[in-house]
């Protein structure tokens, strides 16, 4: 579990390094992704992070990823002990 946390932290640090030297046009696109907030919109959720835990209100509901805008569903698979966003 600790290794996963370190890996996530490294990925976040690397993504921050890639955004800083970006050109002005590319910075606008990254700002849009960062400005996206995880929220419920009717029967679906927006700005979800694939693989992340999902709240009880989202169980068996659909959500759209904040970066790729792909469709995911909050499900409990056999190997999980908590509900997560999985590709629909």
Secondary structure, 3 states (H helix, E strand, C coil): CHHHHHHHHHHHHHHHHHHHCCCHHHHHHHHHHHHCCCEEECCEEEEECCCCECCHHHCCCEEEECCCCCEEEEECCCCCCCCEEEEC
